[in-house]
């Protein structure tokens, strides 16, 4: 229910014209306000995940080159 409200608010702010609002909702989001709200949330989670994986990869590579090779 919260996603529907947030999705409605997002679309209303982006497209104040009611006709354009309805057109975008149907074409891009298949008529679901939930998808309007989830899209930015999932993008943020994806970016955080990619940053965390990159940091982990850098830490592993750094650890491999700075520690004794007998550990590996």
CNS distance restraints for C-alpha pairs under 8 A (distance, minus, plus):
assign (resid   1 and name CA) (resid   5 and name CA) 6.57 0.50 0.50
assign (resid   2 and name CA) (resid   6 and name CA) 6.20 0.50 0.50
assign (resid   3 and name CA) (resid   7 and name CA) 5.86 0.50 0.50
assign (resid   3 and name CA) (resid  33 and name CA) 6.99 0.50 0.50
assign (resid   3 and name CA) (resid  34 and name CA) 4.92 0.50 0.50
assign (resid   3 and name CA) (resid  37 and name CA) 5.61 0.50 0.50
assign (resid   3 and name CA) (resid  38 and name CA) 7.23 0.50 0.50
assign (resid   4 and name CA) (resid   8 and name CA) 6.07 0.50 0.50
assign (resid   4 and name CA) (resid  32 and name CA) 7.74 0.50 0.50
assign (resid   4 and name CA) (resid  33 and name CA) 4.85 0.50 0.50
assign (resid   4 and name CA) (resid  34 and name CA) 4.88 0.50 0.50
assign (resid   4 and name CA) (resid  37 and name CA) 7.23 0.50 0.50
assign (resid   5 and name CA) (resid   9 and name CA) 6.24 0.50 0.50
assign (resid   5 and name CA) (resid  33 and name CA) 7.53 0.50 0.50
assign (resid   6 and name CA) (resid  10 and name CA) 6.15 0.50 0.50
assign (resid   6 and name CA) (resid  33 and name CA) 7.81 0.50 0.50
assign (resid   6 and name CA) (resid  34 and name CA) 7.94 0.50 0.50
assign (resid   6 and name CA) (resid  37 and name CA) 5.77 0.50 0.50
assign (resid   7 and name CA) (resid  11 and name CA) 6.23 0.50 0.50
assign (resid   7 and name CA) (resid  33 and name CA) 4.63 0.50 0.50
assign (resid   7 and name CA) (resid  34 and name CA) 5.85 0.50 0.50
assign (resid   7 and name CA) (resid  35 and name CA) 7.24 0.50 0.50
assign (resid   7 and name CA) (resid  36 and name CA) 4.79 0.50 0.50
assign (resid   7 and name CA) (resid  37 and name CA) 4.36 0.50 0.50
assign (resid   7 and name CA) (resid  38 and name CA) 7.99 0.50 0.50
assign (resid   8 and name CA) (resid  12 and name CA) 6.02 0.50 0.50
assign (resid   8 and name CA) (resid  33 and name CA) 5.88 0.50 0.50
assign (resid   8 and name CA) (resid  36 and name CA) 7.76 0.50 0.50
assign (resid   9 and name CA) (resid  13 and name CA) 6.11 0.50 0.50
assign (resid  10 and name CA) (resid  14 and name CA) 6.20 0.50 0.50
assign (resid  10 and name CA) (resid  36 and name CA) 7.36 0.50 0.50
assign (resid  10 and name CA) (resid  37 and name CA) 7.33 0.50 0.50
assign (resid  11 and name CA) (resid  15 and name CA) 5.68 0.50 0.50
assign (resid  11 and name CA) (resid  16 and name CA) 7.69 0.50 0.50
assign (resid  11 and name CA) (resid  21 and name CA) 6.41 0.50 0.50
assign (resid  11 and name CA) (resid  25 and name CA) 7.91 0.50 0.50
assign (resid  11 and name CA) (resid  36 and name CA) 7.46 0.50 0.50
assign (resid  12 and name CA) (resid  16 and name CA) 5.11 0.50 0.50
assign (resid  12 and name CA) (resid  17 and name CA) 7.96 0.50 0.50
assign (resid  12 and name CA) (resid  21 and name CA) 6.86 0.50 0.50
assign (resid  15 and name CA) (resid  20 and name CA) 6.40 0.50 0.50
assign (resid  15 and name CA) (resid  21 and name CA) 5.30 0.50 0.50
assign (resid  16 and name CA) (resid  20 and name CA) 7.84 0.50 0.50
assign (resid  16 and name CA) (resid  21 and name CA) 6.83 0.50 0.50
assign (resid  17 and name CA) (resid  21 and name CA) 6.00 0.50 0.50
assign (resid  18 and name CA) (resid  22 and name CA) 6.19 0.50 0.50
assign (resid  19 and name CA) (resid  23 and name CA) 6.16 0.50 0.50
assign (resid  20 and name CA) (resid  24 and name CA) 6.09 0.50 0.50
assign (resid  21 and name CA) (resid  25 and name CA) 6.18 0.50 0.50
assign (resid  22 and name CA) (resid  26 and name CA) 6.20 0.50 0.50
assign (resid  23 and name CA) (resid  27 and name CA) 6.06 0.50 0.50
assign (resid  24 and name CA) (resid  28 and name CA) 5.51 0.50 0.50
assign (resid  24 and name CA) (resid  29 and name CA) 7.16 0.50 0.50
assign (resid  25 and name CA) (resid  29 and name CA) 5.11 0.50 0.50
assign (resid  25 and name CA) (resid  30 and name CA) 6.31 0.50 0.50
assign (resid  25 and name CA) (resid  31 and name CA) 5.04 0.50 0.50
assign (resid  25 and name CA) (resid  32 and name CA) 6.92 0.50 0.50
assign (resid  25 and name CA) (resid  33 and name CA) 7.37 0.50 0.50
assign (resid  26 and name CA) (resid  30 and name CA) 4.68 0.50 0.50
assign (resid  26 and name CA) (resid  31 and name CA) 4.42 0.50 0.50
assign (resid  26 and name CA) (resid  32 and name CA) 7.79 0.50 0.50
assign (resid  27 and name CA) (resid  31 and name CA) 7.57 0.50 0.50
assign (resid  29 and name CA) (resid  33 and name CA) 7.34 0.50 0.50
assign (resid  29 and name CA) (resid  35 and name CA) 6.02 0.50 0.50
assign (resid  29 and name CA) (resid  36 and name CA) 6.50 0.50 0.50
assign (resid  32 and name CA) (resid  36 and name CA) 7.05 0.50 0.50
assign (resid  33 and name CA) (resid  37 and name CA) 6.60 0.50 0.50
assign (resid  34 and name CA) (resid  38 and name CA) 6.14 0.50 0.50
assign (resid  35 and name CA) (resid  39 and name CA) 5.99 0.50 0.50
assign (resid  36 and name CA) (resid  40 and name CA) 7.75 0.50 0.50
assign (resid  37 and name CA) (resid  41 and name CA) 6.98 0.50 0.50
assign (resid  38 and name CA) (resid  42 and name CA) 5.97 0.50 0.50
assign (resid  39 and name CA) (resid  43 and name CA) 6.25 0.50 0.50
assign (resid  40 and name CA) (resid  44 and name CA) 6.31 0.50 0.50
assign (resid  41 and name CA) (resid  45 and name CA) 6.35 0.50 0.50
assign (resid  42 and name CA) (resid  46 and name CA) 6.04 0.50 0.50
assign (resid  43 and name CA) (resid  47 and name CA) 6.26 0.50 0.50
assign (resid  44 and name CA) (resid  48 and name CA) 6.26 0.50 0.50
assign (resid  45 and name CA) (resid  49 and name CA) 6.13 0.50 0.50
assign (resid  46 and name CA) (resid  50 and name CA) 6.20 0.50 0.50
assign (resid  47 and name CA) (resid  51 and name CA) 6.19 0.50 0.50
assign (resid  48 and name CA) (resid  52 and name CA) 6.14 0.50 0.50
assign (resid  49 and name CA) (resid  53 and name CA) 6.18 0.50 0.50
assign (resid  50 and name CA) (resid  54 and name CA) 6.11 0.50 0.50
assign (resid  51 and name CA) (resid  55 and name CA) 6.15 0.50 0.50
assign (resid  52 and name CA) (resid  56 and name CA) 6.16 0.50 0.50
assign (resid  53 and name CA) (resid  57 and name CA) 6.14 0.50 0.50
assign (resid  54 and name CA) (resid  58 and name CA) 6.18 0.50 0.50
assign (resid  55 and name CA) (resid  59 and name CA) 6.12 0.50 0.50
assign (resid  56 and name CA) (resid  60 and name CA) 6.21 0.50 0.50
assign (resid  57 and name CA) (resid  61 and name CA) 6.21 0.50 0.50
assign (resid  58 and name CA) (resid  62 and name CA) 5.97 0.50 0.50
assign (resid  59 and name CA) (resid  63 and name CA) 5.96 0.50 0.50
assign (resid  60 and name CA) (resid  64 and name CA) 6.11 0.50 0.50
assign (resid  61 and name CA) (resid  65 and name CA) 6.45 0.50 0.50
assign (resid  62 and name CA) (resid  66 and name CA) 6.15 0.50 0.50
assign (resid  63 and name CA) (resid  67 and name CA) 5.87 0.50 0.50
assign (resid  64 and name CA) (resid  68 and name CA) 7.94 0.50 0.50
assign (resid  64 and name CA) (resid  69 and name CA) 7.33 0.50 0.50
assign (resid  64 and name CA) (resid  72 and name CA) 7.67 0.50 0.50
assign (resid  65 and name CA) (resid  69 and name CA) 7.95 0.50 0.50
assign (resid  67 and name CA) (resid  71 and name CA) 7.75 0.50 0.50
assign (resid  68 and name CA) (resid  72 and name CA) 7.94 0.50 0.50
